[in-house]
Amino acid sequence: MTSKEMRTNNLFMRNDFDTVGKYEFPLIKKQVIELHDIKLISYSDTRKEDCSDNKNLGVHFFY
């Protein structure tokens, strides 16, 4: 599949988002979230066959 075919394929995930501007960046709306509800795990601590507790965490890439 060519790059152009991938970008215009309806199954490609980014096509599901509204875009804006000359370069058609996805529109990201402000969200209200509770910071104390966020639980993260470092990317370096993830494993393919991780325990179910870790599968409910967000992954961060900061060192």
Secondary structure, DSSP 8 states (H G I E B T S, - for coil): --HHHHHH-TTSGGGGS-EETTTTEE--------GGG--EEEGGG--TT--TTGGGSEEE---
